[in-house]
Amino acid sequence: MSRDATAPQLAPLRVAIVDDEPLARSYLRELLAAHDDVEIVAECANGIEAVKACADIKPDLLLLDIQMPKLDGFDVLELIGHAVPVIFVTAYDAFAVRAFEVHAVDFLLKPFGPERLAEALTRSRSRLGSADLQPVHRVLAEVRTGRAPLSRILIRDRADVHVIPVEKIDYIESQDDYVAVRVDGRSLLKEQTLSELAELLDPNRFVRIHRRYALNLTRLVRIEQSDTGSRTATLRDGTELPISRSGYARLRERL
Amino acid sequence: MHPVLSDRRYVLVYLLVWLLFGVLLAGGFEGTGERGLVSQLVFVPTTVAYALACLSTWYLCRVFPLESDASVWRALPVHALASALASGIWGITVSGWARLIDRLAGDIGAVRVQADRGPALFLLGMLLYSLATAVHYLLIAVEASRDAERRALELNLAAREAELRALRAQIDPHFMFNSLHSISALTTTDPVAARRMCLLLADFLRDTLRLGAHQRISLAEEFALAEQFLAIEQIRFGSRLRVERRAAEDVGTCLVPPLILQPLVENAVVHGVSQLVEGGTIHMTACRTTGLLTISLENPCDPERLRSRGVGLGLDVLRRRLAAQCGIADVVHVAEGVGRYRVELRLPVVTAV
């Protein structure tokens, strides 16, 4: 097979295969076996397994199917947060544009042969050392702008993955570079700033009532004003959140 | 809108014809000479005015369309009354006009000219009104036939288009790409299975083309085709995709338009079972009650799935195709529950003679 002449000196490329079809996985395994400089460190049948594998094993490269149950390839990319180089593998050429928008190393269209895979591997080798890898959530945010608002938020909690429909969220609190998403009395941390996330949410549902808080309007019970003039929002579960002056103006626009 | 009033040129031509008629009428009553001139003065403007009144019969014609013998008998007294009324009003208008002329022009005999012709004018008025009614019915008939022609053409076009779209939609190219990828994967690991899949795919393609060319095929053939498709997908998805079929014994010979199940099984796989980590079972059933053949397809789906594009597309194409090709509407019924998706096709029972 096509083997790079310089390959022996390099550490093996640690690859994770992600595809929900067993045949597609075995095909990749077979083709990769011909590459001495590649080591398969994980084989995942769905996106959730892939996210776990990325957290535990930290592969050098993901061979990632796009259409999978629960989490698709783009969701996986968003969840693994730090940028693992990705080669997308799919039968749908319609995804090509989006794949390169999120800086995929390559895009393999099924069916593909060993030569095409070797080419993609070479390309990912050359990309490995380079520092042009941006945090994926930022890239995804750029891509998503102008698309329909998020209908769910994906959160990785170590190796656990939470898929949270936005209507279940009570409010979102900013914590420096993180946001705490409040759901069913629990707080889940996500590595993203509140400003970035707020832009992706439906403005008719979530209102930035304060620099630190975005509130799900359906949870709002009442607004109270204290003697000093500061306002407080009371939520259905009794939680009280401060409302800033500009936040109050935004709130009034929506109510 | 009245067809004559819809265009200024039509109005002009119509009034010109009546003007000419008015001139002839006035001349016919009194000839030339001084009395003739007075006659022109009395009858020409009133005839033109009556022309406009005659247009009103259009609305009566619309309300009383001539569709059957009974409707003719219903319309006849209405039109007789209308013509008598219109003609009577015309008579009164003419006499009033004549009086006005006499008063303004100093008794030039207009009233006398008009009074002589009273009964004749009434009969003539009724005749003219009836004539207008006949012409209007003719107009309506011409318009209706032109409408029907256009509708037939549109329907024909829609049918042709739906057929084309259906042909294109019969086989999803991604299904082909994924199947070829599976074959490519199997060639080294399991050559026997690879060959089997090649043959399955070939059979499916051939049968799709062959059956797709028919107007109607038996439900047994239709089911067999759907199962071929699912057998290929089962190789791809392995144990995640399971299929159960329950058909009553008397339905296999029923005739149905070809490839009506294809979009349903495709949706069930692409948007249903393949979106579940554990997979699921697709249930196909068919039964018939008096005159009605019910085919249903039910599959589990991810209750939290995002509304993907294309779910309704295949069904829309099917709906349009069934409406255009077979003239049957309201065939496709969708029921969505939490984690379940069910489509029912309700077709009239057709069997071979």
Interface residues (C-beta under 8 A of the other chain):
Chain A: D20 E21 P22 L23 A24 S26 Y27 E30 A45 N46 I48 Q67 P69 K70 A91 Y92 L109 K110 P111 F112 G113 S151 R152 V163 P165
Chain B: H174 F177 N178 L180 H181 S182 I183 S184 A185 L186 T188 T189 I235 R236 F237 G238 R240 S274 Q275 L276 V277 D302 E304 L306
